[in-house]
């Protein structure tokens, strides 16, 4: 599944664009118990405890998991069509 990468810039777009939230937020909730708040430059990903999650670290965690990476990529492709 090497070809299923989502760049960090694309990842930031996926979490920051409100129209994508209904597709992306459930993935984060299922995988990590995370929520997404705000939009654009004011987007925050929060842990179940309410702590802010670094988007770059979250992106790296997802890219390191073949299953999550693939599911995120497939979801993104659906949104970008």
N, C-alpha and C positions, 0 to 999 in steps of 0.2 A: 504494500500500500504506500509506497514511497511517493507517489504522485499526488497525494491528497493533502498537501500542505496549504495552510491558510496563513498568509503573511501577517505580521503584527499590525501593519497598517489596515489591512482588511479586517482583522479581528477587532480593532478599535472601532471601525465602521459598524460592524455587526452588533457590538454592544451599545454603541452610542445613538444609533438611528432608531427612533421610536417605532417605526413601521416594522422593523425586524424583531422587536421585543417579543411578540407572541410566539415566535418560532425559536428564539435563542434562549430566553429566560427559562423555559421548562428543561432544557438540556442542563443548564447550570444547577437548577434545583435538584434534578435527578442525580447528577454526578457528584455534586459537592454540598448540596443544601444551601447554595448561594442565591442571592437576589440581585437584581439590577435596579438602580435608582437613577433618576435624572436623565439627561440626554446631552448629546454633543460633547463639548469639552467639560461639561459638568456631570458626566456619567460616573457613577460609583458602583462597583460590585462589592457586595457585603456578605460576610460569612453568616452562618446561622446565629452566631453570637453578636452580630452587629459590627464586627470589625471590618475596616476597609481592606479589600484584596487588591494587590498590585496587578493590573491587567497584563503586564509583561510576564510576570511569574505565572499567572493563570494560563496565558497563551502557551508558555513553555511546557506546563504540566499537561495540557491537552495535546500538544504536538508530540509529547513523549509517549502517549498512549495510542497505539494503533486504532483501537476501537473508537475512542473519543474523537480522535483526529479525523477518521473516516466519516463519522456521523456529523461532525461539525461541517466538514467539507460538503457533504451531500446536502445538508440543510442550507448552507450558504449558496450553493449552485441553484437550488430551488428559488431562493429569494432574489438572486441576481438575474434570473431569466425574464 
